[in-house]
Amino acid sequence: MGALSRREVLKASAAAAGALFASASRAAAPEPTAITPSLVEAARKEGKLFYYTSVDLPLAEKIAKSFEAAYPGIAVRVERSGAERVFQRIGQEYASRIYGVDVVNSSDAAHFIVWKRDGILAPFVPADVAMHYPADHKDADGMFASFRVSLSPIAYNTDLVKREEAPKSFADLLDPKWTGKIVKAHPSYSGTILTATFQIVRELGWGYFEKLAKQKVMQVQSATDPPKKLALGERAVMADGGEYNVLQSKESGGPLEVVYPTEGTPLVVGPNGVFKNAPNPNAARLFQCYCFTPECQQLIVEFGGLRSMHPLVKDKGGRTAFRDIKTMKEDPAGVERTSEDIKARYSKLFGV
């Protein structure tokens, strides 16, 4: 697996995989697991776990510290990298029969299609997932569930754009007044932006990007880059990027404001899963249970600026409630079926 690109590895499986959480069930999901004294004691005997994740490092470390405070004697070793590198690392480790990962989180939900297909995930259902999560955010076989949700909205610099003049839709970005004032990330570099591009093409067609490409757009790589360019005043408006970056910058005093486009905001799911060959299986299960508790989910919302599918989690004050945002539908398998075409057509249109 390590010798192949991410897209090559996923391509064969995605066509038959169907929607991420609606794939044909191989077996009934296991009974839900609650956090019990016996599970905690078994986890303490192992004393550690390895968490591979693509969430921002400060948030990953915050999650780890929160867990360690709740369950003293169990250390969380955070291995943070981009989603593609996490995927490649696990592929290389498993190809070499090195089993280093206990629990994984990826911002690219299609990774879980591959891991499930390859039979390397452990069926495990935390009690909170079974009790509170909607069917379309938990695998039918209990292999994974939506640990986090992020959005890719529009945003603008409030020092450069008046609220009444700000764009309200993707269509508004085509107005000539925004020529040379837009920044955008690239689907060939960012999994989040690849997913967002797929959803926008599905809803609006390639004609939208053909017109946007004529707007002299500043092209950057990561989904975290457009909010940074916006905050620095290098561009007035961003066409896509991480909502959580915008929220964090705004709440730190930055001159940013988020816009949820009227056509719908692209939505990106980041599941969690436990590996079958986890070196610390009990600690892994305890950590997986903890990740879906209201306590941990509230943390990723408030500290990380992410969104949660847990109905008991509250939106942070001052933010638009998740339930009030019109979102587009994610389809990881669809992204994989069309990813090469998306990247090629996008690069040709934008000349990058």
LINQUI-V84683 format. One line per field, one symbol per residue. phi: phi as a letter, one per 30 degrees, with the letter a starting at -180 (. if undefined). psi: psi as a letter, one per 20 degrees, with the letter a starting at -180 (. if undefined). Layout:
# LINQUI-V84683
phi->???
psi->???
This chain:
# LINQUI-V84683
phi->.ddcdeddddedddecdideccdeddadddddccdbedddddddddiaacccacdeeededdddddddddbejbcccdccadeddddddddddddchcccccbbbbdcddedddddedicccdabdeddddcddedbbddcidaaddbbbbbccabdddcbdedcddcaddddddedceibccadcddccdddddddedddddcidedddddddchddcbcddddeddddddidbdbcdakdeddddddddcjddcbcbceddjcecbcbdcbcddcedbddddddddddecdedddddddddciccbcddddcddejcddedccdcdcdbeddeddceddedddddddcib
psi->hhiqrghgghghhhhihaqgijqpphrqqrqqprorhhggghhhhhirqpopqjqqghgghggghgghhhmqiopoopnprqghhgghghggghhjkonipgqqpqinhhhhgghghikjqpppoqghghhhpqhjkpphjkhrrnhqprqnaqrqoihipqgiiqqirhhhiiphijpjjqqqrpiihphghggggghgghhirihghhhhijjlpppafqiigghghghijhqhqphrrpghggggggijjqlqpqpoqhiqpppppnrqqpqhkphmhghghgggghhjqhghhhghgghijrqqipiipqqqpiqppghjppqrpqnghhghhjghgggggghggik.
